[in-house]
Amino acid sequence: MNNLLCLNCCKNSSTCCICSQQTRKGFNCKICNEGFVCRKCMPQLCESGLCNKCPVCRQINWRNCNVNQTIIIPIKQEEVVILQTETDIKNKEKCIISPCNEIMHKLRVICCIIFISYIIGVFTISDYMSVRHMYWPLGYHILALLIGFCEFCIISYCCYRSLCSQRTYDN
């Protein structure tokens, strides 16, 4: 009843014709009264190329164009793809830190291979030793490392040999 008595003379907010939300900030149509687009829905209209026409009456020049039209409207962060130029790649190749990182990576891989080989060797020969692992002499540890490295190489060869060779299919 209060809305009928007011007759829209003191109405502070408008309803967006797209999302039906009440808001004060948005764009009014100069031609029709129903054409109001809130600031949240306006970028969607611009991205789809429909911001030049009123969503209700489809008239062009429907809003005041005192807004800066050179503003870049951000898109969702997940859709942004950053491409590297050739100069960026060449600058990275010239960097002094890059060879150090490469050497550190290779050292980590070698240390991991040695550790995994030792653990495999310990599991292999621990069943045959009558002495607990912590009381082994140095020779047993070296033997565990050598046996584990051999097993690691055999396992790696069997698992990854097909990755380096080209497969041919005969019909």
N, C-alpha and C positions, 0 to 999 in steps of 0.2 A: 504494500500500500504506500510505503514511503517512496518507492520508485515512481509511482504514478504522480504523486504530488510534486516531486522534484522536477519532472519534465526535462531531465538531462541538463538543467542549467548549472548545476553545481557538481557535475560528474567529473572526477579527477582522473579516472583511469578508463582505458578502453580495452575491449576484448580483441585479441589477435584473431584474425580470420583463418589462420593456419593451425595454431596450437590451442586456441580457445582459452588462453590464459589472460587474466586481468593484469594490466601493467600500464604505467604512465609513459614509459619511454618506448618510442616506436615511430613509425612513419604512417601518416594519414593520407588517404586519397583525397585529392582536390576535387574530384568529380563526384564520387559516391560517398555516402556516409558509412557504409559497411566495410570499406577497404582500409583496414588498419593492420599493419604487420609489426610485430615486436622486434626488438633488436636481436633477439636470439634466433629468430626465423629468417631475418634478412640475409645473413650470409649463405644460408641454404638456397635462397632464391637466386642470389648472385652466382653461386657455384653451378647451378643448373641453367643459368642464362635467362631467367624469367624476371629479373628485377626491373626491367624497363616497362613492364605492363602491370597494372593493378591486378591482384589475384582474383578480385571479385568482378569488376566491370571490364577488364581487359583493355583499358584505355592507356595509350602511351602518355608520357609526361604526367604521371599521376601523383608524383610527390615533388616536394621542394628539393631541388638539386643543389642546395647550398652545402652539401656534404662533400668533403674532399674525396674524389673518386680515384685517386692514385694510391689509396691504402691497399696494401696486400693483405688479403684475408687468409689467415693461417688455416692449414688443413690438419687433419689428425696426424699425430706424431708417428703412428704406426705406418702411415703411407709414405713417409718421407724417405727417399733413397738418396744417399750421398755418394756421388761418383767422384773418383779421384782422377785428376788430370795427369798427363804424362810428366809434367814438370814436378808434381808432388811425388810421384813414384821415383823420379830421378833424384830428387832431393833426399828422399829416404835412403836411396842406395849410397849416396855420398856421406851419409851420417857415420860418425866414428863409433857410436854406441851400437849400431847394428851388428858388426862382427862380434862384439863382446856378448851380445845377447845370443847370437848363434852358437858361440863357443859354450856359453853357460847351458844352453839347451842340450847340446851334444853331451856335455859332461853329466847332466841330470839323467839323460837316457842311458849312458854307460853305467852310471852308478846304480840305476834301477835294474839293469840287466844283471850286473854283478850280484846285487842283493837277492834278486829272484832266483838266480842260479845257485847261490849258496843255500837258500831255503829249500829248493828242490833237492839239492844234494844231501842236506841234513835229513830230510824226510826219507830219502832213499836208503842211506846207510845207517840210520839210527836203529833200524830193526835188527841189523847184524852185529851191532856193537853191544858188548856187555856192560860198558861204562856209560854213565849218564852223560848227557851232552855237555854240561858245565865242567866236567872233569876230563874232557878230551884233551889229548896233547895237540900241539900245533899241526902235526902231520895229518891228523884226522880232519881238521878244519880245511886244510888245503885240498885234501882228497874230496871232501864234500863239495868244495867250490868247483873242482875240475869235473867231477861226475855231474854235478848240477848244470854246469855250462854245456857239457856234451848233450845232456837231455834237453836243455833249453834250445840248443841249435837243431836237434832232431825234430822236436815239436814244432819249432818255427818253420822249418823246411816243409814238414808235412802239411801244416795248416795253410801256409802262404805261398806255396810253389805255384799254384794256379793263378795267382794275381799278376805275375810278371810275364806269363806266356800267353800268346794269342790263341784263342779257341777257334777251331774250325769245325763246322758242322757239315756232315755229309748227308745229302738227301737220299 
